[in-house]
Amino acid sequence: VADGYWNKPELTAEKFVELEGRRWYRTGDKGRRLEDGRIEILGRIDLSEVKINGVRINLPEICEALRALNAVRDAWVSAVEPGAGRDPLLVGHCVTENAGDFDAALFRNKLVARLPAAAVPRFLMRHERFPLTANGKLDAQSLARDAAAFIKSPPLHSSNDENVAARPVYLQELEAHLVDVWRDILENPDIDLDSDFFAHGGTSLLAVRLNSAIEKAFGVRPQLTAVFEAPTVRQLALRMKSEAGEGGAVLLAQTDLDDTAPALFALHGLFVYRDLANGLKDTAHTYGVFLEEEAQSQNSQTHDDVKDAEQLAARYAEQILRIRPQGPYHLAGLSRGGLIALDTAKLLREMGHEVGLVGLLDTNAPQTLWRARISNTKKMLRTLAGRGDKKFSGEDITDALYRDAHRRLAASPYQGDVAVLRAEISDFGARRDDLGWSGYIDGNVSVAEIPGDHLGILKPPNVEKLAAHLSAYIAKLSAQ
């Protein structure tokens, strides 16, 4: 098996022995040889070693790692049997002089760097002093009872005083999705933002499953050590947000579909598409694609300064390709998001990718909106521009967004089919059935009217009809 323990001659002499001219290793298992030659395992001679996830764990080595931590004066490890057929749960006992010196998350992070993943204690407990037997020796049985009781109801950190309203919507929604993933992996409906993954039954094997689930949901695969270093939903969400960089994509609804099922990418709006995603979960994986500035915003949809359309399309395309390197790609967007979806679809086609559905959700064609000069429009645009009481003309932002789109699309129409899904109630008065898009599309323009107003088409019960139309379009394109 090995030559011995590194720099531990006493332990090597104890465990590695010579018998009948051969070198043997004392495993610590107790057994007997049966008449037919088989060996029956009866258990362990001692509990200094346990097996977790198929890995043999030496408990004294964990104690040594705990004692090496600053502020830890003494340490012990209990291996609690959770039930038949399940691996033991490791509980680390730490004696610190002051309660403020005990930081379970910090201690665990340091242990991750020193120990195999399976050897990192699932739980850490603080003691002022260890209990002793009548003979003055450490009472390991008493600590084991404390550990068993601790496992049943581990304390959870609470952050109820946090100003939730001041936190970005993206972060709040990311946390909500991670809670759903953790509840599924841990089979525990009581998981909340401050639930410790390992305190609620997580193992190194479940951490691997968690990483796979996160990759499927968010398109990024954290390092395996991430959940050890950020063991709560809140901590892991903050870490993922900081690593998002230029943006990312989030699976908006869990589905039972496999990885070959169609995917719809909803642009510019983050989680305003969540109800739509639930309505599409039997048809497609629906991803909300966002850029960095949306992740930082406290609103679900940003309306920042006008950006170069081609640059925006390139950034959105980059996030889409991270999720799915190969098409076909189905895209959709509400309002300005429809324009961005069309630009992104055009770029993907130019890159040689197959594009399926482009859904324009109550998105007016450039010239249609350009000519809309009613007072409600000016009021809305003034709000979006964030100019307060300053003098403002509706033409400012309209020209910047839609004159440029008109120029580009009139000169080079989109080479493909689009679906225009218009709201029944409009702030713009009478509108053409196709919202003016037929002049900009070199392909088929399908039109459907959805009950509700501009934002209402994405809310129940109207969103059910919207989802039905999109499902039909996607199914038709997938069958071709």
Secondary structure, 3 states (H helix, E strand, C coil): CCCCCCCCHHHHHHHEEEECCEEEECCCEEEEECCCCCEEEEEECCCCEEEECCEEEEHHHHHHHHHCCCCEEEEEEEEECCCCCCCCEEEEEEEECCHHHCCHHHHHHHHHHHCCHHHCCCEEEEECCCCECCCCCECHHHHHHHHHHHHHCCCCCCCCCCCHHHCCHHHHHHHHHHHHHHHHHHCCCCCCCCCECHHHCCCHHHHHHHHHHHHHHHCCCCCCCHHHHCCEHHHHHHHHHHCCCCEEEEECCCCCCCCCCCEEEEECCHHHHHHHHHHCCCCCEEEEEEEHHHHHCCCCCCCCCCCCHHHHHHHHHHHHHHHCCCCCEEEEEECHHHHHHHHHHHHHHHCCCCEEEEEEECCCCHHHHHCCCCHHHHHHHHHHHCCCCCCCCCHHHHHHHHHHHHHHHHHCCECCCEEEEEECCCCCCCCCCCCCHHHCECCCEEEEEECCCCCHHHCCCHHHHHHHHHHHHHHHHHHC
